[in-house]
Amino acid sequence: MTVIPDELCVGIVASENACEVAELDASSVPEPVEFPTSPLGRAALRVYLAGQGRPLRLAVSGDAAMGMAFAVGPTANCNTYIVAPGVADHPVALARYAARAV
């Protein structure tokens, strides 16, 4: 799998109670972290992603995927993919999916 060095691939599993996030770039092994799904948690995730300062590729799955994708994803340098749980249901798998998506 090849990740373009200036892009950050992020996998997000969004449920009603928690949001698991993993990021993958050309030089790192993905490590999942968790954010709350409250408005404050969504804002914190949005600020965290915006602070990366590079193009993003988000793959989002889970019960609250659409709401989370709209809450954190729509920026000028962001590609967002809504992924069925049967395709990938873990944040690391979703980050890898984002790296492969065309």
N, C-alpha and C positions, 0 to 999 in steps of 0.2 A: 504494500500500500504506500502510495506517495502522497504526502501532504505538502502543498505549496507553502514555502517558508513564511510568506507574509500573511497567510490566512490562519485564523484560529477556528478549529472545528469544535463545536460544543454539542454535547448530547444532554437533553433535559427530559427527565421523566416527571411529569406533573400530575400529582393526585390532588384530592381535596385537602389533604393535611400536610403534605410535604412536597418539596421540589428537589429532586436529586439531580446534580449537575456534574458533568465530567468534561474537561477540555483536553484537546489533543492538538499539538502543533508538531513541527518537524523535529523538535529536539527533546520531547518529553514523553514520559509514560503517563497515560491518563490516570488521575486520581479523583474519585468522586467526592463531592462536597454537598452539603445540604443547605437549602434556604427554606424559610417558611413560605407558605402560599398566601399569607396575609398581604394587604396592600403595601405595608412596609417592607416585607420580604421581597415582593416583586420589584419595588423601587430599588432595593439594595442590589438585586441581581442585575437590573437594568444599568445602574451606575457602575457596577463591577465590569459588565461587558463593554460599556462605552469607554471605560478607562483603559481598555486594551490597546486602543489606538491603531487598530488594523482591521481589515475586512473580516467579517464573521460568516461562518456557515453553521446555522443552527438546525439540528434535527430534534424535534419535539414529539413525545409520545405520552400516552396516559389519559386518564379520565378528564383532566383539565387542560389538555394539550392546546386546544384552540385559544382559550383565554390567556394562557401563559405565553403563547407565541405572539399574540397581539400586544400583550403587556410589555414584553421585553425585546421583541425582535424588529419591529419596523424602523429601520434606519437606512441611510443611503448606502452603506457598505455592508449590507447583511442579506444573505440568502437564507430563507427559512423553509424547512421541509417538515410537514406534518406526516408522521410515520405511524402506520398501524402497529399495535402492540405485538401482533404475530410476526412482524418483520424484525423488530428489535424492541426489547422492553427493559434494557439496562442502560444507564447513562453512557458507559464506555462503548457499548455496542452502537448506540446512537451517534456518538462522536465519530466512530469509524464509518458509520453510514454517511454522515455529513461529508467526510473526507472523500468518499467514493461517488457521491451524488453528482450528476451532471446538470 
